[in-house]
Amino acid sequence: MRHRIKGSKLGRDIKSRKALFKNLAIALVLEERIKTSLPKAKIAKALIDSLVSKAKKGDLSSRRLILKKLGNQKATAKLIEILAPRFSDRVGGFTRIIKLGNRSSDLSPMAILEFVKIEKKSRKEAKKEEKEKAKEKKAKRKIKKAKRVKPVEKKEEKKAVKNPKKTKKVKK
């Protein structure tokens, strides 16, 4: 039984769960918008909001606490120097979750986690953007696959050129 246990396990042990939230937080700070599953987004939202609140203080101890939580100097610097001043007039609610629908492969609910003070995009625009990114990834995969296939074709052509005697001649 899970008496007095706070939070969701997300099917992971404690070490991998901490690493997951750390990586989500770093990605959100550096990219300012990430796409993830809804349960992960809900938990990461709380973590990010607390980090932004600490970053708004701007003193050395808060910098060290944030660095301890994130473990990434670039993300810590960006959080304190760029993002915290942006939210200086806000008390809380630094991030928002936009629900996207279900993932096609396993039907898990997907969401976009982003900071509040960036250009507002509608759900349709967000979905279009995700579709465009997916198309780009698919095109890149096709290009990589085509590059892998070409050397094999060249080898077959070389073998055919090297061994012309192996072809049978028809006698008249």
C-alpha positions as CSV (number, residue, x, y, z in Angstrom):
1,M,0.0,0.0,0.0
2,R,1.1,3.5,-0.7
3,H,0.4,5.2,2.6
4,R,1.7,8.7,2.9
5,I,3.7,8.5,-0.3
6,K,3.6,11.7,-2.3
7,G,3.8,11.9,-6.1
8,S,3.5,9.5,-8.9
9,K,6.0,6.8,-9.6
10,L,5.6,6.7,-13.4
11,G,6.7,3.1,-13.5
12,R,10.3,4.0,-12.5
13,D,12.6,3.6,-9.5
14,I,13.7,6.6,-7.6
15,K,17.0,7.2,-9.4
16,S,15.6,7.1,-12.9
17,R,12.6,9.2,-11.8
18,K,14.9,11.9,-10.5
19,A,17.0,11.8,-13.6
20,L,13.9,12.0,-15.8
21,F,12.6,15.2,-14.0
22,K,16.1,16.7,-14.0
23,N,16.4,16.2,-17.8
24,L,12.9,17.5,-18.4
25,A,13.7,20.6,-16.3
26,I,17.0,21.2,-18.2
27,A,15.3,20.8,-21.6
28,L,12.5,23.2,-20.6
29,V,14.8,25.9,-19.4
30,L,17.0,25.7,-22.5
31,E,14.3,25.2,-25.1
32,E,11.5,27.1,-23.2
33,R,9.0,24.6,-24.7
34,I,8.9,20.8,-24.7
35,K,6.6,18.1,-25.7
36,T,6.1,15.2,-23.3
37,S,3.4,13.0,-21.8
38,L,0.8,14.6,-19.7
39,P,1.7,12.9,-16.3
40,K,5.3,13.9,-16.8
41,A,4.4,17.4,-17.7
42,K,2.2,17.8,-14.5
43,I,5.0,16.7,-12.2
44,A,7.7,18.7,-14.1
45,K,5.6,21.8,-13.9
46,A,5.7,21.8,-10.1
47,L,9.5,21.3,-10.2
48,I,10.1,24.1,-12.7
49,D,7.8,26.6,-10.8
50,S,9.8,26.1,-7.6
51,L,13.1,26.5,-9.4
52,V,11.9,29.8,-11.0
53,S,10.8,31.1,-7.6
54,K,14.2,30.3,-6.2
55,A,15.9,32.0,-9.3
56,K,13.9,35.2,-8.7
57,K,15.9,35.7,-5.5
58,G,19.1,35.8,-7.5
59,D,21.5,35.4,-4.5
60,L,24.4,32.9,-4.4
61,S,22.6,30.4,-2.2
62,S,19.7,30.1,-4.6
63,R,22.1,29.8,-7.5
64,R,23.8,26.9,-5.7
65,L,20.4,25.2,-4.9
66,I,19.3,25.5,-8.5
67,L,22.7,24.1,-9.8
68,K,22.3,21.2,-7.4
69,K,18.8,20.4,-8.7
70,L,19.6,20.9,-12.4
71,G,23.3,19.9,-12.5
72,N,23.7,22.0,-15.7
73,Q,25.5,25.4,-15.6
74,K,24.1,26.7,-18.8
75,A,20.5,26.0,-17.7
76,T,21.2,27.5,-14.3
77,A,22.6,30.7,-15.8
78,K,19.7,31.0,-18.3
79,L,17.2,30.5,-15.5
80,I,18.7,33.1,-13.3
81,E,19.8,35.7,-15.8
82,I,17.1,35.5,-18.5
83,L,14.0,33.7,-17.2
84,A,13.8,35.0,-13.6
85,P,13.7,38.7,-14.6
86,R,11.0,37.9,-17.1
87,F,8.8,36.7,-14.3
88,S,9.7,39.3,-11.7
89,D,6.2,40.7,-11.5
90,R,4.5,37.2,-11.2
91,V,3.9,35.4,-8.0
92,G,3.5,32.0,-9.4
93,G,2.3,30.0,-12.4
94,F,5.3,30.4,-14.5
95,T,4.5,27.4,-16.8
96,R,1.5,26.2,-18.7
97,I,0.4,22.8,-20.0
98,I,-1.3,22.6,-23.4
99,K,-3.0,19.2,-24.0
100,L,-2.4,17.8,-27.4
101,G,-4.3,14.5,-27.6
102,N,-3.1,11.0,-27.6
103,R,0.1,9.6,-29.1
104,S,-0.6,7.4,-32.0
105,S,1.7,4.5,-31.0
106,D,0.5,3.8,-27.4
107,L,-2.4,6.3,-27.0
108,S,-0.7,8.0,-24.0
109,P,-2.0,11.6,-23.5
110,M,0.6,14.1,-24.8
111,A,1.1,17.8,-23.8
112,I,3.3,20.8,-24.4
113,L,4.9,22.3,-21.3
114,E,6.1,25.9,-21.8
115,F,6.8,29.1,-20.0
116,V,3.9,31.5,-19.8
117,K,5.5,34.7,-21.3
118,I,6.3,33.5,-24.8
119,E,4.3,34.0,-27.9
120,K,0.9,32.4,-27.3
121,K,0.1,29.8,-29.9
122,S,-3.2,28.1,-30.3
123,R,-3.6,24.3,-30.1
124,K,-4.0,24.1,-33.8
125,E,-0.7,26.0,-34.4
126,A,1.0,23.8,-31.8
127,K,-0.2,20.7,-33.5
128,K,0.8,22.0,-36.9
129,E,4.3,22.7,-35.6
130,E,4.5,19.2,-34.2
131,K,3.4,17.7,-37.5
132,E,6.0,19.8,-39.4
133,K,8.7,18.6,-37.0
134,A,7.6,15.0,-37.5
135,K,7.8,15.4,-41.3
136,E,11.3,16.9,-41.0
137,K,12.4,14.0,-38.9
138,K,10.9,11.5,-41.3
139,A,12.7,13.2,-44.2
140,K,16.0,13.1,-42.4
141,R,15.5,9.4,-41.7
142,K,14.8,8.8,-45.4
143,I,18.0,10.7,-46.3
144,K,20.1,8.7,-43.8
145,K,18.6,5.5,-45.1
146,A,19.3,6.4,-48.7
147,K,22.9,7.1,-47.8
148,R,23.2,3.7,-46.1
149,V,21.8,1.9,-49.2
150,K,24.2,3.6,-51.7
151,P,27.4,1.9,-50.6
152,V,25.8,-1.5,-50.9
153,E,24.7,-0.8,-54.5
154,K,28.1,0.3,-55.4
155,K,29.7,-2.9,-54.1
156,E,27.3,-5.0,-56.2
157,E,28.2,-2.9,-59.3
158,K,31.9,-3.4,-58.6
159,K,31.5,-7.2,-58.3
160,A,29.7,-7.3,-61.6
161,V,32.4,-5.3,-63.3
162,K,35.3,-7.3,-61.7
163,N,33.9,-10.7,-62.7
164,P,32.7,-10.5,-66.3
165,K,33.8,-14.1,-67.1
166,K,31.2,-15.6,-64.7
167,T,28.4,-14.8,-67.1
168,K,27.5,-17.7,-69.3
169,K,28.0,-17.5,-73.1
170,V,25.5,-19.0,-75.4
171,K,26.9,-21.3,-78.1
172,K,25.5,-21.0,-81.6
